[in-house]
Amino acid sequence: MPLRSRIWLATLLLCLLTTLRAEEGMFPFNAIPKDDIQKKYGVEITDAWLLRAQHACVRFNIGGTGSFVSPHGLVMTNHHVAQDSIQKLSSPENDLMKTGFHARTQAEELKAPDVEVDVLQSIEDVTARVNAAVKPEMPPEAAQTVRQAAIAAIEKEAKEKTKLRCDVVPLYGAAQYHLYTYKTYRDVRLVFAPEYGIAGFGGDPDNFNFPRYDLDVSFYRIYENDKPLESSEYLKWSKDGAKEGDPLFVAGHPGSTSRLYTVSHLEYMRDTWLPTVVAALTRQREMLIKYGKKSDEHARRAKDELLNVENSLKSLKGELDGLKAPGLLEQKAATEKAFRAKKAAEFAKDDPYAVIAATRKRAAELHKEQFVLESFINDSSVLMQYALTLVRLPAEDAKPDGERQAEYTQARREGLEMELFSPTPFFEDLEVLKFADTLKFMQETLGDEYPLVKQIIDDGTPALATVNLLQKTKLGDVNFRKELAKGGAKAIAESKDPLILLAKSLDPKARELRLKYEKEVAAVEGPAYTRIARAFYDGAGPKAYPDATFTLRLTIGTISGYASKGTVIQPFTNFEGLYTRAAQHPKDKDYELPQRWLDKKGALKLDTPFNFCSTHDIVGGNSGSPVFNKDQEVVGLIFDGNIESLIGDFIYDEPTNRAISVDSRAILEALDKMYDAKELLSEIKSGK
């Protein structure tokens, strides 16, 4: 079906409809449209049902979702969510991405470095407290400063009171602010992961496509006081799975959506932001592929990062193609024009759409320099990130908590320090290559005469400058980082470490650009979006859902096929299809099955449902979300969306937008027949 004929759904206002339309909607757990669900699906959602689902769902700091599937802290998520742990727990002699991992006893479970999970405890509306000190006559920048101070104070007070993680989250275009309180666990141990060859079968060619044949599942166990976490609030396992048309639920943490964006904002995304990011990711991908071709060990080192880059690149290309497709922006413009006419009196003074058009123009002017510096800070090297954090730490600590950059506030200090003082080793040769490539990107984009380029390269080459910096720094030593942090401003001022010196030179310019953006774009644009959101929300009431914010949401949908390019796509695949797909690509490593899947093929029930697609409204961050029925029994595990879902950041397109899951029956069959995981099977089935 051509995009133009489907465009009747392409309105960013759909995020604020008064009733459910099809399966669209990512609903916060304190704003579930229970009556609508009862009316459409015949399912009663009680407070007890919601609380159980809330406490059974976890959020990973590494990105993604998981769920408790036993009363003993066993958490199910995706292999691609766990791959950071799998990679860090691997070695040249023991590549767990290649061989998989299975702990048959708790003593064999491996402590996952740098992983923490959050379990949502409560949500509180604190909008009035955040806005209490804001005066009508305040300019946007001053109002934003007041709100930030209020947010920091609320988070600090709540953390001191509860001893839990506390985040104030803006919702509905910052028309509301809600305090999310989480119980955080940091003793997370890997229990099971299959080989990447079956978890990521089809590789990048099949990514964001359907039919699919992936066992994209892993299991962790959460420990508390060195013992498995005991809890009765978990999801049991369905004996029979689900069939097409059954009402099913997904609880997860969608990262972000932009369904309220104006036409001018989407044009900025299409013309400025997305092309730049796609180009940068393409460059990174090429660099990592070239590095990985040096040897099997080089390929192992680059694999996790390459998979992440390829996934992001394909996703963002899909967004860019969607914005370039004929019809979408035209329909949005028509919808926007009609709404502005309806609200003409309300928007007569300081039309928010005109304000956003102006701020997006300013954002485009700041974009190139800001993007390059942010890329240098975030993508060049983990050591560079350590350096900048160490430089900023004493400077931010010297400020009142409410005036600090958000990541340096007291409420978020534990997470920052966990990353800064991570003992996880890194690959020095890959760090050198990434640093040199990012420095070359800075040189090509900003020019040889740009002050920071001249300072860093100093008449040499990016490669030579990189070697000089990274070979002489001591920031790879976690104890050295701890001593610098402990020494505070004096230690940083006296440090001769080359990366600390570079960070001190870089920080003022980075801060200047960030301040410009916050003052001239975010502080002005934020209230404009608040006015637009409030105009919708006042008419929609509590049944509306806000854009995604990496907070817990519930979505409702059904297993359903779809039409694509004139072909009807069936909603289920099975194991037989897996082997057929592999046979179609006999010399392609993306379709090369692990040896055990060849040796034990005869043991499998080949007609077992493997993957399925459904109408659930999901985006990135939902990876690892459980799919469960009205009795809160697991029937599947979200791991992807189809190519048509990639515009889901901006719209939900009912006819073709599909979420993709591993079927619960396939997980059981594989654990039993392929991995002889009797203990894990018993725990999933019986809770023992």
PyMOL commands that set and color helices and strands:
alter all, ss='L'
color gray80, all
select helices_A, chain A and resi 3-9+12-16+34-41+47-56+79-88+96-99+106-108+127-131+140-162+196-199+203-206+263-292+296-324+328-342+352-379+382-397+401-403+406-408+410-420+428-446+451-457+462-472+478-494+498-543+575-584+589-591+595-599+601-603+643-649+664-673+678-686
alter helices_A, ss='H'
color red, helices_A
select strands_A, chain A and resi 27-28+57-60+65-68+74-77+101-102+110-111+117-125+165-171+176-185+187-193+218-224+227-228+236-237+248-252+553-557+562-564+567-569+572-574+609-614+626-628+633-641+659-663
alter strands_A, ss='S'
color yellow, strands_A
deselect
rebuild
show_as cartoon
